[in-house]
Amino acid sequence: MKLDQIETFVVENAPPRHGGRYFIFVKLVTACGIIGYGEIYNATFGPHLVAEMAKDVFQRQFEGEDPHHIEKLWHKTYGAGYTQRPDVTVMGVLSGLEMACWDIIGKAAGKPAYQLLGGKVHERLRSYTYLYPSDGDVYPDPSKPNVYNDPDMAAEAALKAVDQGFTAVKFDPAGAYTIYDGHQPSLDDLERSEAFCRQIRNAVGTRADLLFGTHGQFTVSGAKRLARRIEGYDPLWFEEPIPPEKPEEMAEVARFTSMPIATGERLCTKYEFARVLEAGAASILQMNLGRVGGLLEAKKIAAMAECRSAQIAPHLYCGPLVALANIQLATCSPNFLVLESIRTFDGFYADLLKTPIRWEDGYVIPSSEPGLGHDLNEDVARAHPYTGNELHLGFQESPALPL
């Protein structure tokens, strides 16, 4: 079996655009006609340039190779150009290509990828959702009350999510995150964060875990101040409290608070996650399968975490093919905790797959179909091309100065 062709899709995410502005998909085809799909999670370059990068990497490292040779293909790409170090863009491209290889491998074997990565451990996967505005607008007017800045509206949204079946909800009310972080939280940030935890806990009681998100906003001392304000509401985790560069400093926060620290959406490869574990910086790892280096790399990270009594909670703020890879990893990982979902994987997420992800009463039911379990609906992908050149995510470019 040999890899023969690549095609890329840059797909505009339909309103309300949960999961980002666009998705970058790859399609690999073997010489014998087996098709595999993958997704690149990359926020550092424009999406069309990233799609061209995928073609370049495929032609240099993957074309003509056997897709079963994951280790060889991974190391060829990781070491290309005399690098051999974690690079978020290279790893994003490699993740999408590696994911597509696993889709091919599973289809050739007639088995889901999770059966080839250790076998099914979990029959169903607990999932959580962000709290979104009731009108679906992901970017509401920040000068007006909305679910992101009003604790009462957030509590109402949390109760609706719990009534729908979710047993965990995530929210991130801690203020701006900027290119100059970490910073100290303002008094308003502290008060708002505590009010969110208080109101949501009052609304849902013990029916759901609270997942307190940040985006690496704070200094160590600032993160400690915030932790002291919210830990009495018993969040399941305090996410990425400081920027990701120095896990030994994040470990100071972990030692200070009783809340589990979660981190990893901006990390790639086992090497970066090993530093987190060695430092004791986090006990919940949030690798994104479209960035971390692919399925096998994520499985290695999950195994390292298991040795440290740490758990995994795969991150998702991109498209449905990364969601499928997350599901494969979670299904075969003993130390799986909870899966990030985009609502119930409905709407455009469901449209982009030939068969939708099965979500029931707060849980994802893994597919028993081969490969990643679902195929991309190419007709829908082609009908929604993204023609812009914005980055997938961004930071505020002015400093956040406390009062």
Phi and psi in degrees as a GROMACS rama.xvg file:
@    title "Ramachandran Plot"
@    xaxis  label "Phi"
@    yaxis  label "Psi"
@TYPE xy
-132.963  141.24  LYS-2
-75.116  133.311  LEU-3
-123.737  -38.9356  ASP-4
-139.314  154.811  GLN-5
-132.921  144.541  ILE-6
-137.346  144.198  GLU-7
-119.456  153.37  THR-8
-133.43  124.467  PHE-9
-107.871  108.193  VAL-10
-110.263  127.192  VAL-11
-72.9004  129.366  GLU-12
-76.5235  126.818  ASN-13
-70.1572  148.781  ALA-14
-53.709  141.908  PRO-15
-86.8324  15.013  PRO-16
63.4012  35.2642  ARG-17
-65.0095  126.389  HIS-18
103.429  -2.38809  GLY-19
118.908  175.509  GLY-20
-72.1961  -32.3736  ARG-21
-157.805  167.548  TYR-22
-127.444  144.846  PHE-23
-113.946  109.962  ILE-24
-108.564  150.703  PHE-25
-124.378  147.877  VAL-26
-126.421  121.218  LYS-27
-109.959  143.304  LEU-28
-129.458  131.73  VAL-29
-83.3197  164.615  THR-30
-61.6819  -24.6654  ALA-31
-93.8004  6.50665  CYS-32
94.8722  7.98704  GLY-33
-82.909  134.264  ILE-34
-107.34  135.612  ILE-35
-129.017  143.271  GLY-36
-117.065  147.001  TYR-37
-146.943  175.078  GLY-38
-140.847  139.66  GLU-39
-102.678  127.493  ILE-40
-104.758  106.69  TYR-41
-144.634  125.342  ASN-42
-116.615  9.94384  ALA-43
-99.2968  -19.1521  THR-44
-135.958  164.896  PHE-45
-60.4843  149.095  GLY-46
-65.3245  -33.0013  PRO-47
-72.5698  -33.8687  HIS-48
-65.8622  -40.6938  LEU-49
-63.2092  -39.021  VAL-50
-61.3741  -39.0282  ALA-51
-68.2746  -36.3509  GLU-52
-59.4877  -40.505  MET-53
-61.5375  -41.3438  ALA-54
-64.6288  -40.8955  LYS-55
-63.7719  -46.9699  ASP-56
-63.451  -41.3305  VAL-57
-58.6597  -48.7145  PHE-58
-65.6008  -34.158  GLN-59
-80.3213  -38.7147  ARG-60
-116.986  -26.7892  GLN-61
-108.543  -34.4559  PHE-62
-59.2029  129.895  GLU-63
83.8397  -3.43854  GLY-64
-93.1043  160.249  GLU-65
-80.23  123.404  ASP-66
-64.43  -16.3942  PRO-67
-68.2788  -20.4712  HIS-68
-85.2865  62.0529  HIS-69
-59.8475  -47.3739  ILE-70
-60.7046  -45.2326  GLU-71
-61.9459  -47.3645  LYS-72
-64.2155  -39.5471  LEU-73
-62.4252  -48.9116  TRP-74
-72.517  -31.5276  HIS-75
-59.1823  -43.9457  LYS-76
-74.8579  -42.7526  THR-77
-63.6058  -35.7153  TYR-78
-94.5155  0.0142043  GLY-79
-62.4488  142.145  ALA-80
70.0014  23.4537  GLY-81
58.9535  53.926  TYR-82
-110.442  -75.1328  THR-83
53.007  51.1074  GLN-84
-152.163  155.043  ARG-85
-61.6083  126.426  PRO-86
-132.947  117.925  ASP-87
-62.1508  -33.0544  VAL-88
-76.6507  -46.9136  THR-89
-58.1883  -42.9666  VAL-90
-67.8534  -33.3797  MET-91
-62.5853  -47.8671  GLY-92
-62.7816  -47.0214  VAL-93
-60.1581  -39.347  LEU-94
-58.9004  -46.5386  SER-95
-63.2049  -41.5566  GLY-96
-69.6801  -41.9613  LEU-97
-64.1794  -41.7868  GLU-98
-57.9654  -44.0053  MET-99
-65.1628  -33.7176  ALA-100
-64.3585  -41.9065  CYS-101
-64.5593  -34.4181  TRP-102
-62.3273  -41.9331  ASP-103
-66.5329  -46.3934  ILE-104
-58.4435  -45.6561  ILE-105
-63.9519  -40.4973  GLY-106
-66.903  -38.566  LYS-107
-65.5399  -34.3774  ALA-108
-87.3904  -13.589  ALA-109
72.5721  28.0822  GLY-110
-132.661  147.235  LYS-111
-61.9195  150.843  PRO-112
-57.1868  -35.5393  ALA-113
-63.4385  -27.3453  TYR-114
-71.1719  -23.0327  GLN-115
-93.6135  -5.40653  LEU-116
-113.734  22.8188  LEU-117
126.714  -15.6964  GLY-118
93.9321  162.897  GLY-119
-71.0117  125.201  LYS-120
-102.111  -40.1472  VAL-121
-113.522  129.042  HIS-122
-76.3055  -28.3161  GLU-123
-146.356  158.254  ARG-124
-124.222  118.387  LEU-125
-61.895  138.938  ARG-126
-130.099  159.26  SER-127
-130.88  164.05  TYR-128
-130.907  150.805  THR-129
-67.4624  158.953  TYR-130
-88.429  119.329  LEU-131
-111.683  155.087  TYR-132
-58.2848  146.419  PRO-133
-65.8472  -26.1517  SER-134
-86.5822  1.79868  ASP-135
84.1966  -4.81921  GLY-136
-76.186  109.854  ASP-137
-68.6506  -27.1639  VAL-138
-121.597  68.7518  TYR-139
-70.407  165.347  PRO-140
-61.4856  114.914  ASP-141
-67.47  -15.0054  PRO-142
-81.3764  -8.03745  SER-143
-113.889  153.911  LYS-144
-59.7838  132.801  PRO-145
-153.263  176.721  ASN-146
-65.1644  -16.5079  VAL-147
-88.739  -20.4212  TYR-148
-125.495  -6.02682  ASN-149
-115.814  112.886  ASP-150
-63.1751  -31.8156  PRO-151
-68.2865  -41.5541  ASP-152
-66.7651  -37.1687  MET-153
-65.1636  -40.856  ALA-154
-63.6877  -38.5084  ALA-155
-64.4019  -43.2854  GLU-156
-65.1323  -38.1184  ALA-157
-63.8318  -42.8925  ALA-158
-63.5626  -39.1502  LEU-159
-62.7394  -41.7649  LYS-160
-64.4857  -40.938  ALA-161
-67.6227  -41.0521  VAL-162
-62.612  -27.498  ASP-163
-74.4887  -22.7848  GLN-164
132.924  -13.3167  GLY-165
-67.7174  140.831  PHE-166
-112.525  13.0085  THR-167
-157.525  138.999  ALA-168
-134.005  144.442  VAL-169
-116.62  145.736  LYS-170
-152.376  154.292  PHE-171
-141.453  78.4214  ASP-172
-91.8554  14.3842  PRO-173
-83.6469  14.1168  ALA-174
97.0055  -171.67  GLY-175
-64.5845  148.614  ALA-176
-122.082  134.775  TYR-177
-132.22  167.852  THR-178
-68.3349  -9.2771  ILE-179
-104.858  7.54048  TYR-180
-65.2235  154.506  ASP-181
-85.9655  154.14  GLY-182
-132.557  174.611  HIS-183
-84.4699  139.511  GLN-184
-68.2356  143.1  PRO-185
-75.2751  166.714  SER-186
-61.3937  -36.5556  LEU-187
-63.9559  -40.8002  ASP-188
-60.7216  -43.6012  ASP-189
-64.5243  -45.6446  LEU-190
-65.3746  -43.848  GLU-191
-62.9923  -44.2969  ARG-192
-61.6035  -44.6653  SER-193
-65.6478  -39.7458  GLU-194
-63.4833  -39.1307  ALA-195
-60.536  -48.7823  PHE-196
-62.2858  -42.5935  CYS-197
-64.034  -48.3042  ARG-198
-70.3664  -39.6457  GLN-199
-69.4172  -41.5392  ILE-200
-62.3187  -40.7833  ARG-201
-63.2403  -35.1418  ASN-202
-74.9665  -41.8068  ALA-203
-101.863  -13.4174  VAL-204
58.7027  -131.605  GLY-205
-100.237  17.3396  THR-206
-76.6628  -18.1571  ARG-207
-150.701  148.363  ALA-208
-79.6841  147.872  ASP-209
-99.3411  128.677  LEU-210
-112.7  108.729  LEU-211
-92.532  112.065  PHE-212
-96.0924  140.904  GLY-213
-133.689  178.989  THR-214
-128.377  48.5709  HIS-215
67.2812  31.9441  GLY-216
-72.1048  -27.7659  GLN-217
-113.139  158.121  PHE-218
-70.5976  169.486  THR-219
-59.7357  -46.8737  VAL-220
-66.3249  -37.1488  SER-221
-65.4318  -40.3254  GLY-222
-64.1961  -37.2711  ALA-223
-65.6087  -40.7371  LYS-224
-60.5341  -43.8005  ARG-225
-67.2918  -42.3084  LEU-226
-58.5345  -41.6367  ALA-227
-61.7962  -32.97  ARG-228
-75.3722  -29.1514  ARG-229
-111.581  -14.6997  ILE-230
-67.83  -19.8486  GLU-231
-66.4475  -15.3709  GLY-232
-94.1297  6.02019  TYR-233
55.4055  53.8214  ASP-234
-61.3622  146.847  PRO-235
-66.6839  -31.8917  LEU-236
-154.471  160.185  TRP-237
-117.176  110.29  PHE-238
-93.9577  130.006  GLU-239
39.901  63.0253  GLU-240
-68.34  -25.1828  PRO-241
-130.292  166.519  ILE-242
-56.4557  156.507  PRO-243
-81.1  -4.11234  PRO-244
-67.4975  -32.599  GLU-245
-124.804  89.4802  LYS-246
-61.9131  -27.1532  PRO-247
-64.4005  -27.9345  GLU-248
-79.3395  -36.0085  GLU-249
-61.8959  -31.9911  MET-250
-62.3826  -29.5381  ALA-251
-62.2883  -39.9737  GLU-252
-67.0732  -42.1142  VAL-253
-60.6191  -38.2901  ALA-254
-73.1654  -23.4531  ARG-255
-79.3957  -32.847  PHE-256
-115.572  154.52  THR-257
-81.075  -13.5636  SER-258
-72.691  136.015  MET-259
-61.2488  139.111  PRO-260
-94.0551  132.375  ILE-261
-115.187  141.498  ALA-262
-161.601  163.073  THR-263
137.777  -8.41791  GLY-264
-65.056  -24.9022  GLU-265
-100.895  4.32964  ARG-266
-95.5731  156.548  LEU-267
-142.713  144.571  CYS-268
75.1083  158.425  THR-269
-61.8347  -25.3031  LYS-270
-67.6213  -44.0817  TYR-271
-69.6628  -39.2089  GLU-272
-69.6695  -30.72  PHE-273
-62.1392  -38.9771  ALA-274
-63.6515  -39.8425  ARG-275
-60.5987  -47.3268  VAL-276
-67.4595  -42.4214  LEU-277
-63.4915  -34.8888  GLU-278
-80.2852  -13.7077  ALA-279
70.7464  32.0531  GLY-280
-79.2737  -25.3224  ALA-281
-155.876  151.104  ALA-282
-115.48  2.04957  SER-283
-132.34  120.344  ILE-284
-104.063  129.571  LEU-285
-114.243  59.6264  GLN-286
-66.4876  142.853  MET-287
-101.885  121.595  ASN-288
-67.3446  -15.4925  LEU-289
-90.4298  4.57431  GLY-290
-134.205  -28.1371  ARG-291
-76.8986  -12.2231  VAL-292
120.124  3.79828  GLY-293
106.698  -174.986  GLY-294
-67.9949  -46.4952  LEU-295
-66.254  -40.2864  LEU-296
-62.6553  -42.0957  GLU-297
-64.7161  -36.629  ALA-298
-64.4672  -38.5908  LYS-299
-63.8272  -40.8408  LYS-300
-64.5134  -42.1127  ILE-301
-60.8721  -38.1703  ALA-302
-67.587  -41.3402  ALA-303
-61.1322  -41.6289  MET-304
-62.514  -40.2092  ALA-305
-58.8489  -37.2803  GLU-306
-68.7432  -18.5607  CYS-307
-107.939  15.3677  ARG-308
56.9086  33.1981  SER-309
-105.132  156.737  ALA-310
-117.491  167.698  GLN-311
-116.797  144.355  ILE-312
-140.516  81.9228  ALA-313
-52.1429  133.85  PRO-314
-84.7915  147.875  HIS-315
-148.45  107.667  LEU-316
-139.294  65.1113  TYR-317
-160.673  -143.623  CYS-318
-98.5983  -176.567  GLY-319
-72.2815  -19.0257  PRO-320
-75.7602  -35.9063  LEU-321
-63.8365  -38.7848  VAL-322
-57.5569  -40.8745  ALA-323
-64.8782  -41.7793  LEU-324
-64.911  -41.1004  ALA-325
-57.7229  -41.6383  ASN-326
-64.4442  -41.6421  ILE-327
-61.2477  -45.3214  GLN-328
-63.7072  -48.0968  LEU-329
-60.5675  -39.0317  ALA-330
-62.804  -33.1864  THR-331
-105.356  12.9894  CYS-332
-111.599  116.695  SER-333
-59.3204  -30.0872  PRO-334
-99.0273  27.4166  ASN-335
-69.0755  136.615  PHE-336
-107.729  -60.7076  LEU-337
-159.843  151.89  VAL-338
-110.608  131.503  LEU-339
-75.1308  130.254  GLU-340
-118.783  160.257  SER-341
-99.41  98.9198  ILE-342
50.3892  -124.334  ARG-343
-109.023  26.1857  THR-344
59.38  36.5732  PHE-345
-99.3161  -166.512  ASP-346
59.8994  -134.288  GLY-347
-64.8636  -30.9581  PHE-348
-55.8365  -46.6907  TYR-349
-68.126  -37.4849  ALA-350
-63.1026  -32.8719  ASP-351
-74.9044  -10.7515  LEU-352
-112.036  146.082  LEU-353
-65.1919  -32.7489  LYS-354
-130.904  132.404  THR-355
-71.8335  158.026  PRO-356
-63.2035  136.465  ILE-357
-87.8451  114.408  ARG-358
-120.656  125.134  TRP-359
-137.82  118.238  GLU-360
50.7762  46.0996  ASP-361
90.011  0.555743  GLY-362
-127.883  145.693  TYR-363
-92.6297  134.048  VAL-364
-101.112  111.348  ILE-365
-60.4466  139.861  PRO-366
-71.6988  147.201  SER-367
-97.5379  4.11532  SER-368
-73.5975  157.393  GLU-369
-70.4379  163.341  PRO-370
69.7492  -132.535  GLY-371
-80.3059  -4.20732  LEU-372
94.3051  -16.353  GLY-373
-148.471  150.076  HIS-374
-107.238  148.043  ASP-375
-64.0253  136.765  LEU-376
-84.6135  95.8742  ASN-377
-64.2166  -31.583  GLU-378
-62.6401  -42.6564  ASP-379
-68.4944  -42.2174  VAL-380
-60.5131  -43.0648  ALA-381
-69.3242  -28.3578  ARG-382
-78.3476  -8.01785  ALA-383
-129.757  60.3821  HIS-384
-71.847  143.617  PRO-385
-95.045  123.154  TYR-386
-107.349  -3.5372  THR-387
-82.5295  -170.805  GLY-388
-140.874  24.4524  ASN-389
-73.2401  158.741  GLU-390
-76.0269  156.488  LEU-391
-65.1165  -39.1719  HIS-392
-140.13  164.032  LEU-393
-154.658  169.268  GLY-394
-110.9  157.888  PHE-395
-64.726  138.009  GLN-396
-100.109  1.91715  GLU-397
-110.926  148.287  SER-398
-62.0794  148.013  PRO-399
-94.9216  107.955  ALA-400
-103.945  125.203  LEU-401
-67.9013  153.77  PRO-402
